[in-house]
Amino acid sequence: MLTQDYYSRSPENIVVRLARNGDRRAFSELVSRRQAWIRNLMRRSCGDMTLADDLSQQVFLQAWNALPQLHDPGRFGPWLKRLAVNTWLQHRRRRDPVREASELRDDTTASDDPARIAMDLDTALATLEPDPRLCVVLAYHEGMTHDEIAALTEIPVGTVKSHIRRGTLRLREQLAAYAGKLDGEQDT
């Protein structure tokens, strides 16, 4: 019988092979190793901690069910990222009254007036529309190329580039006021 210490010290591809064969403790180790990364990706994609937790659980449930189809254990990370992005995109496609209500929000709220509040990156990201936010997160947080993002999200490359450019400009505008406050600017 393998001990938990064995799993935590083993290379990921070995743990993936064990989990792929139905070893629940091996899969638990994979969740422990990758949970923070997936939760952070989901949180930055959706801007909602509770939803990010729910979507992360869905990703790992799907991973457990689909793991036997993963032929190359060394590709676990990219495979899991694809599951996470697909889970987010599927959620976006479903009718979600909470999301729809937030999309109807007044665009003159405090979150769009960076001089009125101290804004961190996550708050700024949450002001972007979902597709541009996802493209920005995948480009800067995950280090993916435009072509990789287009292939993963099924958004045309030109649109990915536009989303990243416009999203980055909007983030810079919002965070510039925040940076000014950090440099000692006072409200008048």
N, C-alpha and C positions, 0 to 999 in steps of 0.2 A: 504494500500500500504506500502510495506517495504522500509525503507530508506537504503541508502548505508552504514550508520553507523551500522545498524543491521547486514548486511552481514560481515562487517569487525570485529565485536565483536563476531560473532557466531562460534561455533566449526566447524571444517572442515567437519565432517560427515553430519551436518545439511545443510551446504552450498552445499555439493555434492548432497544431496537428492533434494534440490530445483533446482539445475542445471540439474539434471537427469530428472526432470519434465518439462524442457524447459525454466527455468528462466534464461534469458540472463545476468542479473545483478549478479546473483549468480555465473554463469560461469566466468564472468569478474573478480569477486573476487578470484576465484580459480586460474585464470591466473595470477593475481597480486601476489598471495601467492607463486606460484610455478614457475613463469617465470624465475627468476634468477637461480634457481637450474637446470632447464632443459637447459637453454642456456649454463650454465657452463659445464654441462655434455656433451652437444653436442660440445662445443668448445674444450674441452679436447679430445673428441673422434675423431674429424675431423681435429683439428689444424687450422681452418680457421674461423675467426669471421663472415664473411658474410655468408658463408655456414651454420654455426651454427645458425645464426638468421633465415635463410630460413627453416632449418630443424626443429627448435623450433616451427615456425609457423605451419608447417605441423603436428607436434605432437599435438598441441592444436586444430587444425582443426579436426584431427582424433578423439581426445578426445571428442570434442563437438558432433560429429556424433555417436560415439560408447558409450557415457556415459549412455544412457538408458539400455545398456546391463550389466552395472556394478551392480551386485546384492548386494555387501557389500560395502557401502560407506566408511567404516573404512579401506578398502584396496585401497583407491584412490591413495596413494603415490606409492606403488609397481606396481599397474596397470598402472599408468602414466609412471613409469620408464620402464616397459616392452614396452609400446608404443614407447617411445623414442629410446630404443635400437633397436627395430624392424624397426623404421624409418631409423635409421643410417644404419642398415644392408641392408635394401632394396635399399637405396641410393648407397651403395657400390656395390651391384649386378648389378645395371644399368650401362650401358656403359656411362662413364663420361670422355670426352676428356681432361678436365682440370686435373682431377686426374691422368689419364694415362700419361699426359705430366710430372706431378710432379714425377711420379714413374720412369720416364726415366732420371731423373736428374743425374748428375755426382756425385757419392758418395764421391768425394774428395772436395766438396764445403766447404765453410767456416763453414756451420752448422755442419759439421763432424769434425772440428778442434777446439775443445773447448778452446784451448790456444789462438786462434785468436779473439774470441769474448766473451763477457759476456753473459752467457746463463741462462735464467730462466727456471723453470719447464715446462711451456707451450711450449717453444721453443724446449726443450729437448724431450718432448713428441711427438712433431711434426716430429721428426726424426725417430720415430719408425714406422714400417709397421702398417697398419690399424688394423689387428686382434690383434697383441700383444698390441698395444696402447689401444684398447678397453678393453682387459682383465686387463691391469694394472689400467686403470681408474676405472673400476668396482670394482676391488679388493681394491684399496687404497682410491679412492675418494668416492665410494659408500659403502665400507665396506662389500662387498659381499664375500661369501665363494666360493671356487673352484666349488663345486657342483651347487651352485646357478648360477654362471656365465655360467657353461656348460649348464644348463637347459635353461637359458635365451637366450644364443647365438647359441645353438645347435652345439657347438664345443665340442669334446670329452674332458673329465676331464683331461686326461694326456696331451693333447695339451694345454689346459688352463693353467695347471701348468707350462709347458715349456714356453709358451708365457710370463707368469708373471715372471718366473725366469730369462729368457734371457732379457726381457724388463727392469727389475729392474737392472740387471747387467749393461746394456748399459746406463741407466739413471745415475747410480752411477759413471760410468767412465766419462761421460760427465760433470756431475755436480761437480765431484771432482776437475777438473781444474777450474771451476767457483768458487768453495769454496776457492781454493788457491788464486785466484785474490782478493776475499773479505778479505782474511787474510793478504793482503799486498804484495803478489808476484808482481813483476814488469816484464813487457815484456822486453826481451833482444834483 
